[in-house]
């Protein structure tokens, strides 16, 4: 499996791709230069396109916190159901 890239690194690479596109290159040229597949390029562009580095970092932190809170709620709900039975 490939290396996990952080939001800052992904945004930097997307900016590189934007430069290639602005210079008249194609999306294929940009993907080849970044060394990513077509699916990865478009997925990352959809998720991180237009974000600043600090915004992406904050978004990832909020996603982790949201996941932690959902897990806590499900644990409490399970405990409540067990105690009621």
C-alpha positions as a Markdown table, in Angstrom:
| # | Residue | x | y | z |
|---|---|---|---|---|
| 1 | Unk | 0.0 | 0.0 | 0.0 |
| 2 | Unk | 1.2 | 3.5 | -0.7 |
| 3 | Unk | 2.4 | 6.2 | 1.7 |
| 4 | Unk | -0.3 | 8.2 | 3.5 |
| 5 | Unk | 0.0 | 11.9 | 2.6 |
| 6 | Unk | -1.1 | 14.7 | 5.0 |
| 7 | Unk | -3.5 | 17.4 | 4.0 |
| 8 | Unk | -0.7 | 20.0 | 3.6 |
| 9 | Unk | 1.2 | 17.8 | 1.2 |
| 10 | Unk | -1.9 | 17.0 | -0.8 |
| 11 | Unk | -2.8 | 20.6 | -1.2 |
| 12 | Unk | 0.7 | 21.4 | -2.3 |
| 13 | Unk | 0.6 | 18.8 | -4.9 |
| 14 | Unk | -2.8 | 20.0 | -6.2 |
| 15 | Unk | -1.3 | 23.5 | -6.5 |
| 16 | Unk | 1.5 | 22.0 | -8.6 |
| 17 | Unk | -1.2 | 20.4 | -10.8 |
| 18 | Unk | -2.9 | 23.8 | -11.2 |
| 19 | Unk | 0.4 | 25.3 | -12.4 |
| 20 | Unk | 0.8 | 22.5 | -15.0 |
| 21 | Unk | -2.8 | 23.1 | -16.1 |
| 22 | Unk | -2.3 | 26.9 | -16.3 |
| 23 | Unk | 0.7 | 26.4 | -18.5 |
| 24 | Unk | -1.4 | 24.6 | -21.0 |
| 25 | Unk | -0.8 | 21.0 | -19.8 |
| 26 | Unk | -3.5 | 18.4 | -19.6 |
| 27 | Unk | -4.9 | 16.7 | -16.5 |
| 28 | Unk | -3.0 | 13.6 | -17.6 |
| 29 | Unk | 0.3 | 15.5 | -17.6 |
| 30 | Unk | -0.4 | 16.9 | -14.1 |
| 31 | Unk | -1.3 | 13.4 | -12.8 |
| 32 | Unk | 1.8 | 11.9 | -14.3 |
| 33 | Unk | 4.0 | 14.7 | -12.8 |
| 34 | Unk | 2.4 | 14.1 | -9.4 |
| 35 | Unk | 2.7 | 10.3 | -9.7 |
| 36 | Unk | -1.0 | 9.5 | -8.8 |
| 37 | Unk | -3.7 | 7.6 | -10.5 |
| 38 | Unk | -6.7 | 9.4 | -12.2 |
| 39 | Unk | -9.0 | 8.2 | -9.5 |
| 40 | Unk | -6.7 | 9.5 | -6.7 |
| 41 | Unk | -6.2 | 12.9 | -8.5 |
| 42 | Unk | -9.9 | 13.6 | -8.9 |
| 43 | Unk | -10.8 | 12.3 | -5.4 |
| 44 | Unk | -8.2 | 14.5 | -3.8 |
| 45 | Unk | -9.3 | 17.5 | -6.0 |
| 46 | Unk | -12.9 | 17.0 | -4.9 |
| 47 | Unk | -11.9 | 16.8 | -1.2 |
| 48 | Unk | -9.2 | 19.4 | -0.9 |
| 49 | Unk | -9.7 | 21.6 | -4.0 |
| 50 | Unk | -9.9 | 25.3 | -3.0 |
| 51 | Unk | -8.9 | 24.7 | 0.6 |
| 52 | Unk | -6.0 | 26.4 | 2.3 |
| 53 | Unk | -3.6 | 24.2 | 4.3 |
| 54 | Unk | -4.9 | 25.3 | 7.7 |
| 55 | Unk | -8.5 | 24.7 | 6.6 |
| 56 | Unk | -7.7 | 21.1 | 5.5 |
| 57 | Unk | -5.9 | 20.4 | 8.8 |
| 58 | Unk | -8.9 | 21.7 | 10.7 |
| 59 | Unk | -11.3 | 19.7 | 8.6 |
| 60 | Unk | -9.4 | 16.5 | 9.3 |
| 61 | Unk | -9.3 | 17.3 | 13.1 |
| 62 | Unk | -13.0 | 17.9 | 13.1 |
| 63 | Unk | -13.6 | 14.6 | 11.3 |
| 64 | Unk | -11.6 | 12.7 | 13.9 |
| 65 | Unk | -13.4 | 14.5 | 16.8 |
| 66 | Unk | -16.8 | 13.7 | 15.1 |
| 67 | Unk | -15.8 | 10.0 | 14.9 |
| 68 | Unk | -14.8 | 9.9 | 18.5 |
| 69 | Unk | -18.1 | 11.5 | 19.6 |
| 70 | Unk | -20.1 | 9.1 | 17.5 |
| 71 | Unk | -18.3 | 6.1 | 19.1 |
| 72 | Unk | -18.9 | 7.5 | 22.6 |
| 73 | Unk | -22.7 | 8.0 | 21.9 |
| 74 | Unk | -23.0 | 4.5 | 20.5 |
| 75 | Unk | -21.2 | 3.0 | 23.6 |
| 76 | Unk | -23.5 | 5.0 | 25.9 |
| 77 | Unk | -26.6 | 3.9 | 23.9 |
| 78 | Unk | -25.5 | 0.2 | 24.1 |
| 79 | Unk | -24.9 | 0.5 | 27.9 |
| 80 | Unk | -28.4 | 2.0 | 28.3 |
| 81 | Unk | -30.0 | -0.8 | 26.3 |
| 82 | Unk | -28.1 | -3.4 | 28.4 |
| 83 | Unk | -29.2 | -1.9 | 31.7 |
| 84 | Unk | -32.9 | -1.7 | 30.5 |
| 85 | Unk | -32.9 | -5.4 | 29.6 |
